[in-house]
Amino acid sequence: MTAGTADSDRPQAGLWNIANILTLVRIALVPLFVWLLFGEGDGWRLAALAVFAVASITDKIDGDIARRRNLVTDFGKIADPIADKALIGAALVSLSLLGELWWWVTVAIMVREIGITVMRFVVIRYGVIPAGKGGKLKTLLQVVAIGFFILPGPLDPVRWVTMAAALVVTLVTGADYVLQVWRKRGERRRSEA
């Protein structure tokens, strides 16, 4: 198989592979994380942070394993972004419910995340637009910012600066993705004309 072979030409890996199992573990950790986050005291917060960190790390690991071992599956392509949005969304909504994060920040990030995920599924017939460096930076900033919000202690300036950076990068990369889709759609229409 050559490096330029399209994903659709590759044989599909089996559904039960380590990458997909890690994705399912990430989904299963979401309710545990939320339950711990709503617990009283620093011990609960630190436990929630540990679960959040493990779930976040599995996002990187499962993608790396899937690509390196050719374990990319249609299930993984759908379940992985759902797992990501479930973890980030649960964290943001929980922090807003606890009164620690403004609701408008949660809404802005979640509208972008859900909107782009839906768009990915709608435009997949035009071809996959892979996550770029901006998308990876966005995810890293979101995880770090949420981690600071979960961490107990007087960290307000750091919390808000990292969340502001995450919000800006989230919105900018969302707009960039929409522009990429628009261009790809235009190219496809011109090639079909």
N, C-alpha and C positions, 0 to 999 in steps of 0.2 A: 504494500500500500504506500503510495507516495504522499508526501506532506501536503500536496494540494488537493487531495481527495476530499470531496464534499462530505459533510456529516451524513447526508442521506444515502451515500454509497457505502458507508461502513456497516458491517453487520452489527445488529443491536446486541448489547450485553444482556444477560439475564436480569430479570427484575430484582431478585434478591442478591444484591452485591453489596460490598462494604460501603460504597458511596451512598447508595440509596438508604441503607440501614442507618448511616450517620445522619442523613436528612430526617428520617423518621424519629431518631433519637432527639434531634433538635426540636421537632414539633412536640414530642412528648415532654420535653423539659419546660415548655412555655407555661403550662398550668402550675407546675411546681415552683417556677420562678415567681409567678404572680402571687401565689399563696405565701411564699417566704417574704416577698416585698411588703405585704400588708401586715406582717408580724410586728409586734412591739419590741423595740430595743435594737441596740447595735448588733447583737449576735445574729438576729434575723436578717438585718441589712447585709451583713457580711456574707451570710449564707446565700442570700439572693444574688449578691454580686458574684459569688463563686459559680452559681448555676448559670447566670447570664454569661460569664466569661467562658465557661465550658461550651455552652450552646453557640456562642459567637465564634469560637475557635473551630468548632465542627464545620461551620460554613466554609472556612478556608480549606480545611482538610478534605472534606468530601469532594469539593470541586477539583482540587489538585489530584486526588486519587482517581476520580472519574476520567480526567483527561490523560493522565500518565498511563493508566492501565486500560485505556479504551473501554471504560465502563459507562459511557454516556448513554442514557436511555431516555425515551420519551417521557417516562414517569419522572425521572430526575429533572428533566427540563421544566416540568410543570411544578413538581413538589418543592424543588429547591427555592425558587422565588417566593412560593407560598410560605415556606418555613421561615425565610428571612423576614417577610412582612409580618408574619405572626409574632415573631420574637420582638422586633423593633416596635411594632404597633402595640403589643401588650405592654411593653415597657413604657412607652410614651403615654398611653391612655391611663395606665396605673399611676404614673407620676402626676398626671393632671388630676385624677380622682383624689389623690392624696394632697392636692393643693400645692404641690412643689414645682410644677411646670405649668406655664400659661397654656390654656386650651388652644389659643390661636396658633401656637407653635406646633402643638400636636396635630391639629387639623391641617395646617399647611404642609407639614412633612407627609402625613398620611395621604392627603389628596394627591400629592406628587407621586408617592410610592405606588399607590393602588392604580392611579391613572396610567403610569408608565408600564406597570405590569400588564394591565388590560390591553394597552396599546401593543405591547410585545406579542401577545397572543393573536390580536386582530391582524397585525401586519406580517405575521410569520410567512405568509405566502409570498411576500416580496423578498424574503431572505432574512436571515438572522442578523441583527446588529449587535455585535458582542459588546459586553461591558468594557468601557475604556478605562484609562487611568483615572479620569474624573469620577467615574462611578465607584471605583475601588476606594478612592480618597473619601468620597461621600460616605460610604459604608464604614470606613475606619473612623471618621469623625463622629458619625452617629453613635457608634459603639463606645468610643472614648467619652463622648459627652454624657451619654446615658450612664456609663460607669461612674463618672464623677457625681451624677445626681443620686445614684444608689448609695455610694460610699458615704458613711456617716462622718460628720465633722463639719467645721466651719470652712467650707470650700466655695462659697458663693461666687466670688469673682471668677475662679477657674471654671466653675460649672457654666456660668452664663457666657463666658467668652468662647468656650468650646462648643456650646449649643448654638451660639450665634454663627460660628464658623460652619458647623454642620448644616444649619438651616440655609445659609447662603449657598454653600456648595450643592446642597440637595436641590434647590430651586434652579440654580444655573445649569447643573447637569441635566435636570429634567427638561429645561428649555432646549438645550443642545440636542437631546435625544429626539425631541419633537421635530427639530429642524432636520436631523439626519433622516428620520422617517419620511418627512415631506420630500426631501431630495431623492431618496431611494424610490419613492412612489412615482415621482416625476420621471426619473430615469426609466423605470419599468414601463410607464405609459408611452414614453417616446420610443422605446425599443419595440413595443407592440404595434405602434402606428405604421 
